[in-house]
Amino acid sequence: MIYGEGGLHALEIKNSSQVRPGDLREIKSFGEDFPESRRWLLYRGKERFLRDGILCVPCEEFLLQLKPDEFPV
């Protein structure tokens, strides 16, 4: 979990090249407790997509966007 000026962000990382429905269970539960949060699932795949309000992003893409004092969009 990351909290700051940019809001509340929850990150979950999976060592998988595909996102399965069960992979989203924990982060969906977090979203029920903190609906204002922006939820991210990082995985080893190649596509960025939104599923059940969770932004699924390839780890490589996420890491390449990291900059000091900024959260990737």
Beta strands, then each sheet from edge to edge (+ up, - down):
strand 1: 2-4
strand 2: 7-13
strand 3: 38-43
strand 4: 49-51
strand 5: 54-58
sheet 1: 1+ 2- 3- 5- 4+
end
